[in-house]
Amino acid sequence: MMRYPTNDDPVATMMKPKKYDWKDSNMALFGSDLDKSVKKEAAKGEPAWAGSGEKVGLEVFRVVKFKIEKWPVEDIGKFYAGDSYILLNTYKNPDEDDLEYDLHFWIGKYSTQDEYGTAAYKTVELDTFHNDKPVQHREVQGHESPLFSSYFPNGINYLKGGADSGFRHVKPEEYVSRLFQFVGTTYKNTVIKEVGMYKQSLNTEDVFVMDKGMTIIQINTPNCDKDEKVKAMHYALKLKDDRCGRPKIVTVDSDPMGVAEISESLVDKTKKKAEVVPPGPHTKALMKVSDEGGKAKMTPVECGGVIDQEMLDPNDVFILDLEKVVYVWVGDNASAEEKKNGMSYGHSYVANTDRPLRSLCVVNQRRAHQCYKDMKA
């Protein structure tokens, strides 16, 4: 498996109460109270981890009321915006026998504090279960790293609500209509997003699929991409196949508002857009984290926008802001407290930037090969 490849408003009854807030102090679950819960014996006591990472492949787990459940293989690639997930990718490097791991926790747009907090400390627990060998990553919906996206050759499917509000066991004729948007430039990078059943959800750039249970309507807008069309067609066929071939598929290439079954299903939802302050300009930055004085202190390191490996001291932890991704580099001789709080340091750093949703990756000095490559990029 390759390691390095190159919503609208929710329906209120289906969604968790609020979006996550990355300034939230609850993410301090990474801190000192956390380490009491992630001892090796506690990790052994989590039944979901039994047998994990024993062979090459991707395993996905979902956080459910502070507990972990294995995500069905057939649903891998589907992520509910109201949930948080843990993903363990097990692989082998060429000419090596040892298994290697990348460990991600993914946080949905409407995941609650309890859920993403649990995902955070359970990720540390799974890391402990595998003897601290995995490389830890934090992923946020809509801001996933290229590595994370590479696990899903058929793209990522964002769904509304939580998994408990899914439709797996609902009869097709009892479905609540849903609308899916297909956004991308190639088949592989096209993302499927469930959007609101509003007229304003449609545009002239993307492909949409309206799932009405027994009728599936593919809407090809005037300026959509051909790969979006193909992805939407395959998605519609899969929906039909899942329902034993009962639904009919309709393709619309004209104005969708001229089709009664579409226009009558969508409501007018005028939404006032919030003013967005554009980020930037940006440059690479380096921060040193040390608890030498008894308390962790983050100090900027003058680097002039260029970070060299010689700037990294094995006695400390460093945060490398490489613009698109933020690395937490943990020196071999860092203190025990520094080593176990790497993700916490990284979160604290990005939470105070104008791009707090970027991917975070914690690497130790001896396993920072990709970090060193990205430093030179």
N, C-alpha and C positions, 0 to 999 in steps of 0.2 A: 504493500500500500504506500502510495506517495505521501511524503510528509509535508513537502513544501511546493504546492502548486502555484503556479503563479496564481394608526389605522383609523384608519379612520376611527371616529368616535365609536366605542363599543356599544352594543345593545346592553342597556343598564342591567337587565336581569341576568345576563350571562357573564358579567365581568366582576372581578374583584373590586373593592371599593375605590382604590386610588393607584396612581402610578407610583413606581418606586422613587425614592429620593436619595440620590447618591451622597448627599451631604448628611444623611441620617446617621446618628451616633450608634444605632443598633448594629452597624457593620463592625463595631468594636468587638463583636463576638470573636473576631480573630485574635483578640488580646489575651491577657493573662488568665482570665477565667476559662477561656477556651481550652488551654493546654491541659487542664485537669480532666477534660472530657475525651481527649484523643490519645490516651495512653494505649500502648499496644494491646493490653488485655481488653479494653473497651472495644477496640477495633475488631478483635477476634469474636466479640460477642454480637456483632452486627451480622445477622443471617444473610443479608443481601450481598455481602462481600465474599461469602464462601464460594470458592471456585473461580472468582474473578481473575482476569489477567493470566490465565493459564495457557491460552493459545492466542495466536495472532487474530486480531479482529476488533470490532467496535462494540462496546457494551454501553447501554444507556439506562439510567436509573432516574426515577421521578420522586420528588419530595412530596409526601402526602401526610399532612398533619403530624409533622415532626418525625415521620418514619420514612424509610426508603423502600420503594418497590421497583422491581425490574420492569423496564419498559418493553412491550412486545416487539419482537424483531420486525414484524410487518409494519409497525408504526414508526420505526426509526427514520428520522428526517422530518417528522411532524412535531411541532412545538406549540403548545398552547401558551398564549400571551399571559395567562393568569397563573402560570406554574414556573417552577425552577427545576432544573435537571442537572445530573452529574454524568459525564461521559468519560469512559476509560478506553483509550485507543492503545492496543498492544501490537507491537511490531518488532521486526528484527532488521538490523542493519546488514547490508551485504557482507558476506564472509565472517559474520559473527554468530555465535550460538545463543548468547544471552538475549532474553526478552527485554525490550525497552518499552517505556510507557509515556504517554501524554495524558494528563488528567485535567479535564475542563469542568467548571461549573458554569451553567448557562442560566441567565436570569431573564425571565419574561417581562415585558413592558408593564404588566399589571400584577406581577408576583408580589405577595405581601412581604413585609419585613421578616416575619417569622419563617417564611419559606426560603427566602434567599439567605437569611442568616443560617438556617439549618443546612442548606446546600453548601454554604461556605465551610462550616465546621465539619460536616460529613465528608467533604472533599479532603480536608486535612486528615480525617480519620482513615479514609481509604489510602491516602498517601502513606500513613503510618503502617497500615496493614501490609503494604508492599515495601516496607523497610526504607521509606523516604526515597525510593528510586524514581518515581514519576516526576515529570516536570509539570508544575501546576500552572493553570491558566484561568483567568476570569473572562467570561464572554457575556456581552449584553445584546439583547435582541436588536437587530438592525445594524450592529457594529461588530459583527463577528470577524475574527482573524482569518486570513487566507488558509491557515492550517486547519482551523475548525471547518470552514466551508468545504475543504477538499474531501472530507469524509462522506459527502453527500453528492455523488455524481449526478443524481437526478434533481438536485436543488433542495432548498429548505422550504418547508411548508409551514407558514405561520397561521395558527388558528385562534379564533376568539375564545374567551372564557378559559376554564380549566378542563382537564381531561375528564372530570366527572360530568361535565356538561356536553360531552361528545355524543355522537349519534350512532355508535357501532351497533347498539341493540334496538334501535328505533326502526319501525317498519317504514319503507320508502314513502308510502302514501301519508304518513304522519309527520314527515319532515317539516321543520321550519325552514323556509327558504333562506339560502345563503348566497353570498356573492364573493367570488375570488378574483383577485387581480394578479396578472402574470407580468413581472417586470424583469427585464434583462436584455442583454445584447447577444448572448449565445444560449444554446440549449442548456449548457452546463451551469451557467451562472444565473439563469432565470429563477427568481424567487417567487413563490406562491404566497400571497397574503390574503387572508379573509378580511374583507372590508364591510362597512355598513351598507345596508340595503337602502341607499340614498341615491338620488339622481346625481348629487355632487360627487359621488364616488367614481363615476365614469369620467374618462378623459378621451383624448383622440390619439394617444401615444401607445397604449398598452392593450393587451387582450384580457377579456373578462369571461368568466364562466359563472352563470347563474344556475345554482342547484336547487330545483324545485321538487326534488324527490323523484317523481315519475317523469319529469321533463328536465333535461339538462340543456341549457342554451349557451353556446359559445358565441361571444360577441367580438368580432375582429374590427377594431377601430381603424380609421383611414391611415394612420401613420404608425401602426404597430409593426413589430419586427417579426420576420418569418419564423425565427426560432421560438418566439413567444407563442405563435400560432400552433406550432408542432407540439410544444410542451402542453398547451391547453387541450389540444386534441387528445393526446395520450392520457391526460388527467380525466377528461370526460369519459373516455373509453373505460378507464379503470373504475370510475364511479359506477358506470353501467354494469361492468363485470361483477363488481361487489354486490350488486342487487339482482344477480342472476339474469341479467340481460333484459329486465323488465322496462326500465326507462327508455324513452326515445331521446335522441340527440338532435338538436336543431342548431344550425349555424347561421348567424346573422352578419352580413357584410355591409348592410346599409345602416341608416340612422336608427339606433336601437330604440329611441323614443317613439319611432313610428311603428313599433311592434307592440301591440296591446299587452301581450303577456309579460313584457319587460316593463313598459311604462306604468302599468297598473300595479306592479310589484314594488316599485321604488317610490319612496316618499321624498318630499322636498325638505331638505335639512340645510338651511343656510347657517354656515358656521363662520364665526368671526375669527380670522387668523390672528394669532398673537404675533407681535413684532419680534423678529428674530435678529439678534445682533450677530453679524458675521464674525467668526473667530479669526484670530491671527493678527499680524503675521507671526510665524513660528520659527523657531530654530532649535537644534538639539540642545539638551540641557543635562547636566549631571549633578546629582545630589548625593552627599555622603551621610549615612546614618550610623551613629555610634552611641552606645550606652555607657561609654567609659566613665561618665560622671554619675552613673547610677540611674539615669533616666535617658531614654532614647532622644537624640537630638538630630535634626535634619539640617544639614549645612550645604549651601550651594558651592559647587566647585567650578572655578573659572575654567572654561574649556574653549571659548571662542567659537562655539558651534561645531567643534570637532572633538570627538571622544576617542581616545586611544586606550588600548588595553593596559598600557603601563600606568595609567592614572588610577587603576583599581587596586586598592590595598587589601590583601587577603585577611587582614585583621578586622575588617568592617564590612558593612553592607552598603551597596550603592544603587541608586535609582537612575537608570539611563532612559531619558525621554528621547526616543528616536522619532518623534513626531507621530508616526502612524501606530506605533506600538510602544509600550512602556515595559522595560525589563527591571526586575529587582534582582540584582546580582549579589549572591551571598558568598562572602569569602570563606575559605576553608578554616581560617582561624577566628572567625567571628564568634561572639559569645553565644551560649545556648539560647539566651533570650532573643538575641538578634536573629538567630537562625530560624526560630519557630514563628517569628512575627513578620516575615518577609512580605506576605500578602497584605497584612495590615498596613505596613509602611507604604506599599504601593497604592493601596486604596486611599490612604490619607493624602498622598501626593496628588493623584488625579482628581480627587474630589474638590481640590482647590484650584484646578485649572479650568479653562473655558471649554475643555473637551473631556468631561469626566467619564464618558462611556467607552473610552478606548479600551482595547484588549490589554490585559495585564499578564505577564509571564514571569514566574519566579524560577530562577536557575541557580544552581550552585556553581562554584568556580570551575570544577572539573567537567561540568556538563553544560557548558555555556557556548557550545560551538555555533549554534544559529545566532545567538546574541552577538558573537564576535563578527560573524558575516554581516549582520545587519548594521553594525557599527560602521563598517566600511562603505556601505551602500550610499 
